[in-house]
Amino acid sequence: MSQILTITFPIYAAIAIGYLIVKRGWFGTSDMRTLGKYVLDIALPALLFNAMATRDFAEVFHPGYMLVFALGGVATIAVSFVWFTLTGTDKPRRAVAVMGTACPNSGFIGYPVMLLTFPDLAGVILALNMLVENILLIPICLILMELSRDRAQTSISHQIGTILWGVLKRPMVIGLLLGLAVSLAQIPMPSAATNLFQMLAASASALSLVVIGGSLAGLSLRGNHWKAAQVALGKIILHPALVALAVLGVTAAGIALPADLQVAVILSAAMPMFGIYTVLAQEHGHEGMASIAMLIATALGFFTLSGLLLALT
């Protein structure tokens, strides 16, 4: 158990520091937004680019991992959509709830966890997660949210195109795709450039956790608490469970997936929801529910992640 705490304690201690410095007034929520923008737009794109560009494409491309992560994520979207439909949830709230169950925080929490658990694979795992999330899971959830508006003036195809274009313009996606291009073209990276990207990437881990903690301190907790609890449980229990089933299915089908990556993909799905979840929910007037769900998932995540690490490693 002490080995598990060496991973989970630093993660949640850094989150607690972020929460404390905002609650005490040493930093403001606006400071957290600025620091978060640095992580999202500079540190993580540099990390993703370096993880891809400095490795051979065959080394970083794991179709079995991506298939498992995609199947588990889509299954989570489907199951949660059915659940929230059967429980009489209105369309906008249902769309927000579905996104909360299926979109993990691979960058701000997942990467630091992987860095402590699988230091040699952490960058590759983040890149694989980001590919699946940004090309498949997040667009599906954004489309559901757009369709919940019941707007007739814009065609569905135009809405989908706008969403996909918005995803492709994100700095993390640009960094990831550029890194893949460099890897495919086998362009050698100068050591000076590699050192620069490594230096920027090194700033991502601790700072991202502090930002998560500080952001939690500024959340509004007015909303449907019971619905938020269902979203949180869907994220930290349903999602990893369905990904674990996908691991069993894919390996039974004869698709090879190394043991480390099997553990990594289940842990990736067990992360709380991604950091901009409350911002996206705010556009539909359900930021209160999203904030409560994120707080519950992050708090309970200490126990669920510790349990999974104990069981799987």
Phi, psi and chi 1 to 4 in degrees:
 res  aa     phi    psi   chi1   chi2   chi3   chi4
   1 MET       -  -32.6 -172.3   62.2 -172.7      -
   2 SER   -63.4  -33.0   61.3      -      -      -
   3 GLN   -67.4  -35.8  -68.0 -179.8  -26.1      -
   4 ILE   -66.6  -41.6  -56.0  -56.2      -      -
   5 LEU   -66.2  -27.2  -72.0  176.4      -      -
   6 THR   -65.3  -19.8   60.1      -      -      -
   7 ILE   -94.1  -51.5  -62.8  172.8      -      -
   8 THR   -76.9  -33.9   53.7      -      -      -
   9 PHE   -62.4  -49.8  174.5   76.6      -      -
  10 PRO   -59.3  -36.5  -22.1   33.1      -      -
  11 ILE   -61.5  -52.8  -61.0  -64.9      -      -
  12 TYR   -78.7  -22.8  -84.7   83.1      -      -
  13 ALA   -67.0  -41.0      -      -      -      -
  14 ALA   -65.6  -39.8      -      -      -      -
  15 ILE   -62.1  -42.6  -68.2  174.4      -      -
  16 ALA   -63.5  -36.7      -      -      -      -
  17 ILE   -61.9  -45.6  -71.0  170.9      -      -
  18 GLY   -60.8  -42.3      -      -      -      -
  19 TYR   -62.0  -44.1 -173.0   88.5      -      -
  20 LEU   -65.5  -44.7  177.0   64.7      -      -
  21 ILE   -68.2  -26.5   60.6  177.2      -      -
  22 VAL   -81.0  -42.6  171.6      -      -      -
  23 LYS   -62.3  -35.3  -83.3  -64.4 -175.5 -177.6
  24 ARG   -80.9  -10.3  -61.5  -78.7  -63.0 -172.5
  25 GLY    86.4    7.8      -      -      -      -
  26 TRP   -71.8  -32.7  -60.5  -24.7      -      -
  27 PHE  -128.1  152.0  -78.2   74.9      -      -
  28 GLY  -101.8  168.7      -      -      -      -
  29 THR   -63.8  -29.1   52.4      -      -      -
  30 SER   -67.1  -34.2   60.6      -      -      -
  31 ASP   -63.9  -39.4  -62.6  -38.0      -      -
  32 MET   -64.4  -38.1  -67.0  -61.2  107.3      -
  33 ARG   -64.3  -39.9  -76.0 -166.7  -69.2  -91.0
  34 THR   -65.6  -46.9  -59.7      -      -      -
  35 LEU   -63.8  -39.4  -65.9  174.3      -      -
  36 GLY   -63.8  -37.7      -      -      -      -
  37 LYS   -64.8  -37.8 -173.4  172.2  177.7   58.6
  38 TYR   -61.7  -46.5  164.3   79.4      -      -
  39 VAL   -62.2  -47.1  173.5      -      -      -
  40 LEU   -68.4  -39.4  -81.2  173.6      -      -
  41 ASP   -99.0  -15.6  -66.4  -10.7      -      -
  42 ILE  -125.7  -59.8  -62.1  177.3      -      -
  43 ALA   -65.7  -52.2      -      -      -      -
  44 LEU   -67.7  -40.4  -73.5  178.4      -      -
  45 PRO   -59.5  -40.1  -28.3   36.9      -      -
  46 ALA   -63.5  -41.3      -      -      -      -
  47 LEU   -62.0  -46.8 -171.2  159.1      -      -
  48 LEU   -65.7  -42.1  -70.4  166.4      -      -
  49 PHE   -61.4  -46.8  175.3   82.4      -      -
  50 ASN   -66.2  -38.6 -165.9   62.4      -      -
  51 ALA   -62.6  -35.5      -      -      -      -
  52 MET   -84.4  -46.9  -64.2  -70.0   99.3      -
  53 ALA   -69.4  -27.1      -      -      -      -
  54 THR   -94.2    6.3   56.5      -      -      -
  55 ARG  -125.4  154.2  -69.7  177.7  169.9   88.1
  56 ASP   -66.7  143.2 -175.2   79.0      -      -
  57 PHE   -57.4  -40.0 -177.7   73.4      -      -
  58 ALA   -63.7  -25.6      -      -      -      -
  59 GLU   -76.0  -31.2 -178.2 -175.0   -9.8      -
  60 VAL  -102.5  -13.8  -61.1      -      -      -
  61 PHE   -95.3  111.2 -174.9   67.7      -      -
  62 HIS  -121.7   89.4  -65.1  -82.6      -      -
  63 PRO   -60.0  -34.0   18.1  -30.0      -      -
  64 GLY   -62.7  -42.2      -      -      -      -
  65 TYR   -62.8  -47.6 -178.4  100.9      -      -
  66 MET   -64.9  -37.3  -64.7  173.9   66.1      -
  67 LEU   -64.2  -44.8  177.6   61.0      -      -
  68 VAL   -61.7  -47.5  166.0      -      -      -
  69 PHE   -63.6  -39.3 -161.1   50.9      -      -
  70 ALA   -69.2  -46.6      -      -      -      -
  71 LEU   -61.5  -45.4  -72.0  173.9      -      -
  72 GLY   -64.2  -38.3      -      -      -      -
  73 GLY   -68.4  -45.3      -      -      -      -
  74 VAL   -65.8  -38.8  171.2      -      -      -
  75 ALA   -62.8  -39.0      -      -      -      -
  76 THR   -64.3  -42.2  -57.7      -      -      -
  77 ILE   -59.7  -45.0  -69.7  172.2      -      -
  78 ALA   -65.9  -47.2      -      -      -      -
  79 VAL   -65.2  -44.9  171.3      -      -      -
  80 SER   -68.0  -35.3   58.2      -      -      -
  81 PHE   -60.9  -46.3 -176.0   89.7      -      -
  82 VAL   -63.3  -43.6  171.0      -      -      -
  83 TRP   -61.7  -49.2  169.8 -102.6      -      -
  84 PHE   -72.7  -22.0  -72.6  111.6      -      -
  85 THR   -71.6  -46.7  -60.8      -      -      -
  86 LEU   -66.2  -26.5  -66.7  176.0      -      -
  87 THR   -89.8   11.3   53.9      -      -      -
  88 GLY    75.3   28.1      -      -      -      -
  89 THR   -78.8  134.4  -50.7      -      -      -
  90 ASP   -66.9  160.0   60.1   85.2      -      -
  91 LYS   -57.3  -50.6  -72.5 -176.8  178.9 -179.6
  92 PRO   -61.0  -44.8  -23.8   35.3      -      -
  93 ARG   -66.5  -36.8 -173.9  179.5  -78.9  109.5
  94 ARG   -63.0  -43.8  179.3 -177.4   62.2 -170.5
  95 ALA   -62.5  -42.2      -      -      -      -
  96 VAL   -64.6  -40.8  170.5      -      -      -
  97 ALA   -65.0  -43.0      -      -      -      -
  98 VAL   -61.0  -44.6  168.4      -      -      -
  99 MET   -59.5  -40.1  172.4  173.8  -84.0      -
 100 GLY   -63.9  -29.4      -      -      -      -
 101 THR   -82.2  -21.2   62.8      -      -      -
 102 ALA  -117.3   -5.1      -      -      -      -
 103 CYS  -116.7   98.3  -63.7      -      -      -
 104 PRO   -78.8  162.7   29.8  -34.5      -      -
 105 ASN   -90.5   76.0 -162.7  -30.2      -      -
 106 SER   -71.2  -29.3  -63.3      -      -      -
 107 GLY   -83.6  -52.7      -      -      -      -
 108 PHE   -81.1  -32.3  -79.6   65.8      -      -
 109 ILE  -115.6  -43.0  -60.4  179.4      -      -
 110 GLY   -59.8  -46.7      -      -      -      -
 111 TYR   -62.1  -46.9  174.4   68.9      -      -
 112 PRO   -59.1  -38.0  -27.1   35.9      -      -
 113 VAL   -63.4  -46.2  170.2      -      -      -
 114 MET   -66.5  -33.0  -63.7  -55.9  164.8      -
 115 LEU   -63.3  -34.7 -164.3   60.0      -      -
 116 LEU   -84.4  -26.4  -66.0  175.4      -      -
 117 THR   -92.5  -47.8  -48.1      -      -      -
 118 PHE  -130.3   73.0  -55.5  109.8      -      -
 119 PRO   -56.7  -33.8   17.2  -29.4      -      -
 120 ASP   -78.3  -19.2  -65.1  -27.1      -      -
 121 LEU  -109.2   -5.8  -68.2  172.3      -      -
 122 ALA   -55.8  -45.8      -      -      -      -
 123 GLY   -65.1  -40.9      -      -      -      -
 124 VAL   -65.8  -43.4  173.3      -      -      -
 125 ILE   -60.4  -44.4  -68.2  167.5      -      -
 126 LEU   -59.7  -44.3  175.1   62.6      -      -
 127 ALA   -63.4  -43.7      -      -      -      -
 128 LEU   -63.5  -43.2  -66.8  171.6      -      -
 129 ASN   -60.9  -44.9  -70.5  -12.2      -      -
 130 MET   -63.9  -36.5  -73.2  -64.3  177.7      -
 131 LEU   -60.5  -50.5  -90.4  174.1      -      -
 132 VAL   -66.9  -43.3  175.6      -      -      -
 133 GLU   -64.6  -45.8  -71.3  168.8   24.7      -
 134 ASN   -81.4  -24.0  -75.6  -77.3      -      -
 135 ILE   -93.4  -26.2  -68.0  175.2      -      -
 136 LEU  -124.0  -63.6 -177.0   65.0      -      -
 137 LEU   -67.5  -51.4  -57.9 -176.8      -      -
 138 ILE   -64.2  -45.2  -66.4  175.2      -      -
 139 PRO   -58.4  -40.7  -29.5   37.5      -      -
 140 ILE   -59.5  -45.2  -70.4  175.4      -      -
 141 CYS   -67.3  -38.7  -68.4      -      -      -
 142 LEU   -66.2  -36.5  -71.7  174.5      -      -
 143 ILE   -64.7  -42.6  -71.0  167.2      -      -
 144 LEU   -59.8  -40.2  -72.3  175.5      -      -
 145 MET   -67.6  -38.7  -67.2  176.2   76.4      -
 146 GLU   -67.4  -41.7  -76.8  -61.4  -45.8      -
 147 LEU   -66.1  -25.3  -67.1  176.8      -      -
 148 SER   -72.0  -12.8   72.5      -      -      -
 149 ARG   -76.1  -17.6  -63.8  178.3 -173.2  -90.6
 150 ASP    57.3   41.9  -69.1  -33.7      -      -
 151 ARG   -95.6  132.1  -65.8 -174.5  -55.9 -173.1
 152 ALA  -100.4  -11.5      -      -      -      -
 153 GLN   -77.2  -14.3   67.3  -90.2   26.1      -
 154 THR  -121.4  132.8  -53.9      -      -      -
 155 SER   -69.2  154.8   66.4      -      -      -
 156 ILE   -62.1  -40.7  -66.4  176.4      -      -
 157 SER   -62.4  -38.2   59.8      -      -      -
 158 HIS   -67.9  -40.1 -178.1  -92.2      -      -
 159 GLN   -62.5  -43.9  -67.6  176.9   30.7      -
 160 ILE   -63.5  -43.2  -67.0  173.1      -      -
 161 GLY   -61.1  -41.9      -      -      -      -
 162 THR   -63.1  -41.7  -58.8      -      -      -
 163 ILE   -64.6  -46.8  -71.4  168.2      -      -
 164 LEU   -64.5  -38.7  -66.8  177.3      -      -
 165 TRP   -65.9  -39.1  177.7 -119.2      -      -
 166 GLY   -62.9  -38.5      -      -      -      -
 167 VAL   -65.2  -44.3  168.1      -      -      -
 168 LEU   -65.8  -23.3  -71.7  173.5      -      -
 169 LYS   -83.5   -5.5  -69.6 -166.9  -63.2 -177.7
 170 ARG   -68.2  136.6  -67.5  178.8 -179.7  176.2
 171 PRO   -55.9  -37.2  -28.0   36.0      -      -
 172 MET   -63.3  -41.2  -76.6 -166.7  -61.9      -
 173 VAL   -68.9  -40.3  176.6      -      -      -
 174 ILE   -61.9  -46.5  -67.2  171.3      -      -
 175 GLY   -60.0  -41.9      -      -      -      -
 176 LEU   -64.0  -48.0  175.3   57.4      -      -
 177 LEU   -67.2  -38.1  -65.7  178.5      -      -
 178 LEU   -64.4  -40.9  -73.8  176.2      -      -
 179 GLY   -63.0  -40.9      -      -      -      -
 180 LEU   -63.1  -39.5  -77.5  172.7      -      -
 181 ALA   -63.5  -43.2      -      -      -      -
 182 VAL   -63.9  -40.7  170.2      -      -      -
 183 SER   -65.1  -44.7  178.3      -      -      -
 184 LEU   -64.2  -39.2  -78.8  169.1      -      -
 185 ALA   -78.6   -8.1      -      -      -      -
 186 GLN    55.4   43.5  -63.1 -177.1  -25.1      -
 187 ILE   -82.7  122.5  -59.6  172.5      -      -
 188 PRO   -68.9  135.7   23.3  -31.2      -      -
 189 MET   -89.5  126.3  -74.9  -73.3  -67.1      -
 190 PRO   -60.6  144.7  -18.1   30.6      -      -
 191 SER   -61.8  -33.8   57.0      -      -      -
 192 ALA   -64.4  -42.2      -      -      -      -
 193 ALA   -67.3  -41.4      -      -      -      -
 194 THR   -61.2  -42.3  -60.2      -      -      -
 195 ASN   -63.5  -38.1  -70.5  -21.3      -      -
 196 LEU   -62.7  -48.9  169.8   63.2      -      -
 197 PHE   -65.4  -36.5  -72.3  119.6      -      -
 198 GLN   -65.6  -38.8  -72.5  177.3  -18.7      -
 199 MET   -64.8  -44.5 -179.0  177.5   65.7      -
 200 LEU   -66.0  -40.7  -68.3  172.1      -      -
 201 ALA   -64.5  -34.6      -      -      -      -
 202 ALA   -64.5  -22.1      -      -      -      -
 203 SER   -82.0   -7.0   66.0      -      -      -
 204 ALA   -76.1  -41.1      -      -      -      -
 205 SER   -63.2  -64.9  178.8      -      -      -
 206 ALA   -64.6  -41.8      -      -      -      -
 207 LEU   -65.0  -38.0 -173.4   55.8      -      -
 208 SER   -63.9  -36.5   66.4      -      -      -
 209 LEU   -69.8  -40.2  -67.1  169.5      -      -
 210 VAL   -62.3  -40.0  171.2      -      -      -
 211 VAL   -63.9  -41.7  167.6      -      -      -
 212 ILE   -59.9  -47.0  -76.4  -67.3      -      -
 213 GLY   -61.7  -44.9      -      -      -      -
 214 GLY   -64.7  -36.0      -      -      -      -
 215 SER   -67.4  -37.2  -59.9      -      -      -
 216 LEU   -63.2  -33.8  -70.2  174.3      -      -
 217 ALA   -66.6  -25.4      -      -      -      -
 218 GLY   -99.4    8.8      -      -      -      -
 219 LEU   -77.4  146.4  -67.9  178.9      -      -
 220 SER   -83.0  133.8  168.4      -      -      -
 221 LEU  -110.1   28.9  -60.8 -177.6      -      -
 222 ARG  -101.0  114.6  -65.9 -178.9  179.0  179.0
 223 GLY   173.7 -172.9      -      -      -      -
 224 ASN   -77.0   99.2 -170.6  -40.2      -      -
 225 HIS   -65.6  -39.6  -71.9   67.6      -      -
 226 TRP   -67.5  -42.0  171.9 -127.0      -      -
 227 LYS   -66.2  -38.9 -163.3   71.8   68.5  177.0
 228 ALA   -63.1  -38.6      -      -      -      -
 229 ALA   -63.8  -38.0      -      -      -      -
 230 GLN   -64.6  -41.1  -65.3  175.0   48.9      -
 231 VAL   -62.4  -45.5  174.9      -      -      -
 232 ALA   -61.6  -44.6      -      -      -      -
 233 LEU   -66.6  -35.0  -67.4  175.3      -      -
 234 GLY   -61.8  -38.1      -      -      -      -
 235 LYS   -72.1  -48.1 -178.3   69.6 -141.8   60.5
 236 ILE   -93.3   -7.8   61.0  175.2      -      -
 237 ILE  -121.5  -55.2  -65.4  178.3      -      -
 238 LEU   -63.1  -49.0  175.4   65.8      -      -
 239 HIS   -59.4  -53.4 -168.9 -173.0      -      -
 240 PRO   -63.6  -31.8   18.2  -29.9      -      -
 241 ALA   -64.6  -43.3      -      -      -      -
 242 LEU   -70.5  -33.6  -68.4  177.4      -      -
 243 VAL   -66.6  -39.1  167.9      -      -      -
 244 ALA   -61.4  -40.8      -      -      -      -
 245 LEU   -63.4  -37.6  -74.4  176.5      -      -
 246 ALA   -64.9  -36.8      -      -      -      -
 247 VAL   -59.6  -46.6  169.1      -      -      -
 248 LEU   -62.1  -42.8  -66.0  175.5      -      -
 249 GLY   -66.0  -44.0      -      -      -      -
 250 VAL   -68.3  -43.5  165.7      -      -      -
 251 THR   -67.3  -35.8   52.0      -      -      -
 252 ALA   -65.2  -29.1      -      -      -      -
 253 ALA   -78.8   -2.4      -      -      -      -
 254 GLY    92.5   10.3      -      -      -      -
 255 ILE   -89.2  120.1  -59.6  175.2      -      -
 256 ALA   -72.2  136.9      -      -      -      -
 257 LEU  -145.2  111.4 -172.2   62.8      -      -
 258 PRO   -54.2  152.3  -24.3   33.4      -      -
 259 ALA   -58.1  -40.9      -      -      -      -
 260 ASP   -61.2  -40.3  -75.6   -8.0      -      -
 261 LEU   -73.3  -29.4  -69.7 -177.9      -      -
 262 GLN   -62.5  -44.6  -69.1 -176.7   25.1      -
 263 VAL   -65.5  -43.6  174.6      -      -      -
 264 ALA   -62.5  -39.8      -      -      -      -
 265 VAL   -71.1  -35.1   72.7      -      -      -
 266 ILE   -69.2  -43.1  -63.6  171.4      -      -
 267 LEU   -62.5  -38.7  -73.0  175.5      -      -
 268 SER   -60.8  -40.0  -65.6      -      -      -
 269 ALA   -71.4  -22.0      -      -      -      -
 270 ALA   -83.5   -2.9      -      -      -      -
 271 MET   -69.9  150.0  -59.2  -60.4  158.0      -
 272 PRO   -58.9  170.2  -20.1   31.5      -      -
 273 MET   -66.5  156.6   52.6  -77.6  -70.4      -
 274 PHE   -67.4  160.0   61.5  160.7      -      -
 275 GLY   -64.1  -30.9      -      -      -      -
 276 ILE   -89.9   12.3   61.3  170.1      -      -
 277 TYR   -57.6  -46.0  176.1   52.2      -      -
 278 THR   -68.2  -31.7   55.9      -      -      -
 279 VAL   -66.2  -44.6  176.3      -      -      -
 280 LEU   -66.8  -37.5  -65.2  172.9      -      -
 281 ALA   -66.7  -30.6      -      -      -      -
 282 GLN   -61.7  -32.1 -172.6  174.9   20.3      -
 283 GLU   -64.1  -20.4  -63.3  177.1    5.0      -
 284 HIS  -109.9    6.7  -66.2 -100.1      -      -
 285 GLY    78.1   19.6      -      -      -      -
 286 HIS  -123.6   32.9  -63.6  -61.8      -      -
 287 GLU   -66.3  -26.9   66.0  -85.4   13.9      -
 288 GLY   -64.1  -49.8      -      -      -      -
 289 MET   -60.7  -42.8 -178.0 -170.1   74.5      -
 290 ALA   -64.6  -39.5      -      -      -      -
 291 SER   -64.6  -45.0  -61.5      -      -      -
 292 ILE   -63.6  -42.6  -61.8  165.9      -      -
 293 ALA   -62.1  -42.6      -      -      -      -
 294 MET   -65.0  -41.1 -179.6  178.3  -72.9      -
 295 LEU   -63.9  -45.4 -174.5   59.7      -      -
 296 ILE   -63.1  -47.2  -65.8  172.2      -      -
 297 ALA   -63.7  -39.7      -      -      -      -
 298 THR   -68.5  -41.9  -55.3      -      -      -
 299 ALA   -67.0  -48.9      -      -      -      -
 300 LEU   -70.7  -21.2  -67.0 -178.1      -      -
 301 GLY   -59.7  -28.6      -      -      -      -
 302 PHE   -58.2  -42.5  174.2   80.5      -      -
 303 PHE   -78.5  -42.5  -57.3  100.2      -      -
 304 THR   -68.9  -40.8   55.0      -      -      -
 305 LEU   -66.0  -41.5  -76.5  174.4      -      -
 306 SER   -61.5  -42.3  -62.9      -      -      -
 307 GLY   -63.4  -43.2      -      -      -      -
 308 LEU   -66.1  -42.2  -79.0  173.0      -      -
 309 LEU   -60.6  -40.5  -75.2  165.8      -      -
 310 LEU   -65.8  -38.5 -172.7   61.8      -      -
 311 ALA   -79.5  -31.8      -      -      -      -
 312 LEU  -102.0  -19.1  -61.3  174.3      -      -
 313 THR  -114.0      -   58.4      -      -      -
